[in-house]
Amino acid sequence: MDDIGVAEASGVAGGTGRAAGGSAGLGAGGSELAALLQALGDPARLRAVEVLSRSPRRAGDLAEAVGVPAPTMSKHLRVLLAAGIVADERGTRDARVRVFRLRRESVVAVRAWLDQVQAHWDEQLRAFKAHVEREDRG
């Protein structure tokens, strides 16, 4: 997913851009992040996100790529939409066709949280190293 760049968490550009839950930031005590991580906890949904990270897909194509029946994929897509991980857009030729794509904001939110966790542990390890070095000298 490294090819997904940083985007502003101000909304979704283009199409209807429908995605429930708004931006998946770290506010509200991390409840939005928790919902996002919970949605990613299912292997089929995680695989769907991996597929969508390469290109937008119709639900049927996505179900085939993930290896689940269409009704199962429909349920997974509802969870991913509610968590704000994916957005759906109506086709320009046929309004009945829904194309699903990964919302960059959700990736940015997870990356930001992981960066915070990494910074915390880097600081803890630096402090521990300094403590051990002081003990060795003392």
C-alpha positions, 0 to 999 in steps of 0.5 A: 500500500506504499503507493497510496500517498498522503491525502487530506482527511477533508473528504472524498473527491470525485463521484458520490464519494459515499463513505459512512463515518467521515474521516478515520482520524484519531479523535473521539478517543480512538473509536474511529481508529478502533472501528477501522482496525476492527473492520480490517481484522477479517481476512477477507476484508483485509484481502479486499483492501489489498486488491483495492489498493491496486485499483478500484473494482466493481463488487463482483470483480472484487468478490472473484479476486478475494475468492468469496461469493458475491453476497458475502462480499456485499456484507464485507463491503458494507462493513468497509463502507461503514468504517470509512475504509472504502467509498463507492461511486456510481458509473458514468455510463450506468448508474446501477454499477457501483465501483469501490475504491480505497479511501486514502484517508483511512490509510493515512489514519492507520499510518499516523497511529502506527507512526505514533506507536513507533515514536513512543517505542523508539523513545522507550528504547532510547531511554532504556539504552541510556539507563543500561549505559549509565548502569554499566559506567556506574 
